[in-house]
Each structure stands twice: as C-alpha cells, then as structure tokens.
Amino acid sequence: MDQGQTPTELSSETAHPCKGISETLFSSDPCTEQLPPDTAFGWVVVLGSALNMMFSFGIISTFGVYLQHYKLVEFPAASTSLLSWIGTLQYAATCFFGIAVGVLCERIDTRSVSLLGSLMAGLGLVVASFCNSPWKLLLTQGLLNGFGASFLYITAIALPPQWFHRYRGVAAGIATAGAGVGGVWLSFATSAMITQLSRAWALRITGLLVIGICGPAGLLMRLRVRPAKRDKVVDLAVLCNKRFALLFFAALFGSSGYYIPFYFMPTYSEVVLGKQGRYGANIAAIMNGAGVVSRICVGILGDRLGSLNMLCVSTLASCLSILVLWLPFSSLATFLAAAVIFGFFSGAIVSLIPVVAANVFGTKRLPSIIGLIMIAYTISALIASPTAGAMLDKYGHG
C-alpha cells in the first residue's frame, strides 16, 4: 500500500467514540472514517516513533542536568531565569513549529520530514557545543535544536494513533515512553560526559547520536491516511469547535507546570538538600523512569476506562504531588516521593493528549490538529519556566 493510501477493505468507525463518562463532554454527531488496520506494520511505526521521542522530548527532559551545570559551574553569575530560558526556548520551539510540521506531514513524505528534523536537531546540539555564553546557547541548544525536535516530535506523536483502533492507547503509550527511556539514560550519560569529558563534548556526542539514530528511524515513519488535496492546509474552523476549545485549554493548563520540576529539581537537590555530584541526574532519571511505566500502563487503562478519564486523573495527581509533597516540606523522603509520583502521572499527560484528539476528531487530520494543540504548549512554556526561574532568583529555593 502506498504511503497515505486508505485501505479499502476496512469497516468504518466513529471518529470520536465515547469511552467513559467524561468522554461525553466531547460527544457530537458522529462522522465516520475507515478503521486503522491494527496490523504489524503499525508496531514498526511505533518503534520509529519511540526513537524519535527519545531524542526529542527525551533530550528536553534532561535539560535540568545542563541547568545545574550552567548555574553552579559554568555561568554562576547568570540569573536562573536567563539560564532557564535555554530549556524554555528548546521546549517552546518544539511546540511552536508543530503546526507547520503537522501541515508538512499531511502534504509531503513523513519520512523526509523526520529525516530533516534529525539533521537540524543534531546540528543544533553540535553547534551549541562550541558556544561559551548563555545567549549563544539560547540560539543553538534552545532555538535550533527545538526547531529540529518539532519535526521528530510531531511525526512521533501523530502517526501511531493512525495505525491503531483497538490498541490506540497502548501504541501511543509505548511511542511516548521513548521520551522517558531517553530521559533516564541520557540523564546519566549527560552527567557522566560533563564530569569526565566536558559540557561541550556532552552536547557534541548527543547531537551526533540524534543524527545517527533518528535519521534511519525516520525511514519507519510512514503516514497511513493523507487528506485529500482539496482539503484546507489548516482547517481553522476547528478553532471554533467547543470540543477543541476544551482540549486546548486542558493542554494549556495541564502543561504549564510540566517541565518546572524536570528543570529545577536537580538544582534543588544540591542547593537545599545538600546532595552533591550526580544526585541531580539521578532525580531526572527517576522522574523519566516513572514516566516510562506510566505511559504504557495508563495507555492500557485508557483503552479500557476512557482516555479522557485517565487524562483527568493524571493531571490531578501530578498537581497534588507538588502541592502536597514537595512544596510544604524540605525532607529527602517527601522530595523523592514527589519526584516519583509527578514523574509517573505527568508522563501520562504527554501520551494521552494525542489519543484523546484522535478519539474526538478522528485520525485523517490528526497531525495538523495536534499542531494546533501545540500552540497551547508553546504559550505555557514561554510563561511557566521563566516565571519559576525569576521567582527562584528573587525568593530562593527555601
């Protein structure tokens, strides 16, 4: 079957089946589309997606290790707010360019999109390795790497739901678990490379890995359903859809605090708890490791109990882990508990958003729909982490 060709022997599905009580918030007159095939090749796409997630959001999740080094070793005179902008711009660029990448995925070969992303994301890190000031790192490790990562991320998160119906949540969970797996081993590897080699070589080696692994993985990133040529490039009418508005604001508020613990917990462990060496990298790895388990488990539960139900539970639990366990106390036990619980439930948020979008809007325009949702992520990224950094500069970690 050629890329983008719709199978002809498949029955139809409702574009937004109601699973669970909360799914009824999004229900409307059903429109039908052909069922995803649930065939073996779908799992090949999931493998490619997991590798892309590993070197896009997985790298973003390890920025806390770099931030700890920048603040305490390389740029101690720079403000925490300024240094946090490197990771903020990296994440925001990944999300901001998502709508353009979503359109590209619907118009050209998704394998070419993924390959282009691997080259730009890897180049951004390699060039950053030669930079010795925060503002240069903003442009390279932040903007250029984030721009390339958007190509990897959108293909990784939008393609698996197209290939599945019965196992859609599981497939999305496994694909996004790649980010958690990457966050675990990259946290340890980055810390070790910074200590044993240098920050420059840590960026250099990571950038070359992005090109060497995501480049070939891009060959697996095949689109199943392509919109007809007569379809609009971006269907802006969806912006007036109340179901989209609810999902958009859920993504906006749900993602606002997502990366604050990932960025600042490693530094907190040294400044407040007095933990030295690679303890900060251990915290980042713990949160990412918990996210690996949650993405798969919650994906399975989402297929049975409703993806929107699980999204609500995961968002609430992530919030409570910070408000109840981390902020009121300064003990190691509650800090570790908050890291594990937040890592577990926040990881589920990443995997469930595209599943909810696929259940609500169908899969034919899923890449561009997710691209529009990325605007919410961009807004939250540009506000949340810099604000947290400024508050730390003013009030400290205590």
KAFENTA-V762240 format. One record per helix or strand of 2 or more residues. SS is the DSSP state (a for helix, b for strand). FROM is the first residue (numbers start at 1). LEN is the number of residues. If there is no record, write none. Layout:
# KAFENTA-V762240
((SS & FROM & LEN) (SS & FROM & LEN))
This chain:
# KAFENTA-V762240
((b & 12 & 3) (a & 21 & 6) (b & 32 & 3) (a & 40 & 15) (a & 57 & 5) (a & 63 & 12) (a & 80 & 17) (a & 98 & 10) (a & 110 & 19) (a & 134 & 30) (a & 168 & 29) (a & 199 & 22) (a & 236 & 5) (a & 242 & 15) (a & 258 & 14) (a & 279 & 27) (a & 307 & 20) (a & 332 & 30) (a & 366 & 30))
